[in-house]
């Protein structure tokens, strides 16, 4: 199951926070964060209309996102902005 909500949001946040707090480990952690986010967003998000996405969850590796959205997924935009603004995710 891929979820940006209570099933995995803390893990994604901690990888980003570790990359920011440990400059010596930044390249490895930044790469790991980008891989995680790319995979999670590609599996658990879909398009509402041109330029607008929704974040749901994916139950299986090859299935598309469902319309179910957990409440903690609301923190995703802030986490993505922090990753981008800090240079961890380009």
Phi, psi and omega per residue, in radians:
X1 nan 2.256 3.068
X2 -1.907 2.156 -3.097
X3 -2.489 2.517 3.042
X4 -1.731 0.149 -3.130
X5 -1.766 -2.519 -3.015
X6 -1.116 -0.239 3.127
X7 -1.328 -0.354 -3.079
X8 -2.756 -0.015 -3.036
X9 -1.031 -0.656 -3.121
X10 -1.127 -0.690 3.127
X11 -1.057 -0.817 -3.139
X12 -1.066 -0.745 -3.139
X13 -1.132 -0.721 -3.102
X14 -1.185 -0.609 3.078
X15 -1.093 -0.771 3.109
X16 -1.114 -0.802 -3.126
X17 -1.088 -0.687 3.104
X18 -1.134 -0.674 3.100
X19 -1.093 -0.647 -3.131
X20 -1.328 -0.571 -3.062
X21 -1.558 -0.266 -3.097
X22 -2.164 1.419 -3.084
X23 -0.952 -0.604 -3.130
X24 -1.148 -0.532 -3.136
X25 -1.669 0.019 -3.026
X26 -0.921 -0.842 -3.093
X27 -1.018 -0.782 -3.129
X28 -1.172 -0.827 -3.116
X29 -1.204 -0.627 3.104
X30 -1.124 -0.741 3.099
X31 -1.094 -0.762 3.126
X32 -1.091 -0.768 3.123
X33 -1.060 -0.813 -3.137
X34 -1.079 -0.722 3.118
X35 -1.122 -0.752 3.135
X36 -1.088 -0.874 -3.097
X37 -1.136 -0.768 3.114
X38 -1.006 -0.800 -3.131
X39 -1.172 -0.843 -3.087
X40 -1.112 -0.767 -3.114
X41 -1.209 -0.682 -3.132
X42 -1.185 -0.543 -3.127
X43 -1.551 -0.409 -3.016
X44 -2.075 0.200 3.092
X45 -2.218 2.731 3.110
X46 -2.528 3.016 -3.096
X47 -1.633 2.324 3.008
X48 -1.530 -0.881 3.084
X49 -2.728 3.136 -3.101
X50 -0.975 2.107 3.104
X51 1.435 -0.003 -3.123
X52 -2.176 2.221 -3.122
X53 -2.030 2.788 2.964
X54 -2.136 2.724 3.100
X55 -2.029 2.093 3.108
X56 -2.084 -2.394 3.037
X57 -2.530 2.756 3.132
X58 -2.081 2.238 -3.113
X59 -1.450 -0.553 -3.099
X60 -2.216 2.756 -3.086
X61 -1.026 -0.602 -3.066
X62 -1.822 0.064 -3.138
X63 -1.571 2.735 3.078
X64 -1.412 3.091 -3.118
X65 -1.238 2.571 3.019
X66 -1.617 2.967 3.137
X67 -1.470 0.002 3.106
X68 -1.303 2.219 3.109
X69 -2.201 2.142 3.103
X70 -1.362 2.604 -3.024
X71 -1.097 -0.527 -3.119
X72 -1.288 -0.175 3.064
X73 -1.157 -0.229 3.126
X74 -1.137 -0.306 3.117
X75 -1.458 -0.188 -3.097
X76 -0.972 -0.834 -3.130
X77 -1.007 -0.697 3.116
X78 -1.156 -0.696 3.116
X79 -1.148 -0.740 3.110
X80 -1.133 -0.689 3.118
X81 -1.140 -0.732 3.111
X82 -1.102 -0.769 3.118
X83 -1.082 -0.737 -3.137
X84 -1.249 -0.826 -3.108
X85 -1.130 -0.495 -3.129
X86 -1.532 -0.136 3.138
X87 1.559 0.003 3.107
X88 -1.189 -0.749 3.110
X89 -2.058 2.085 -3.116
X90 -1.493 nan nan
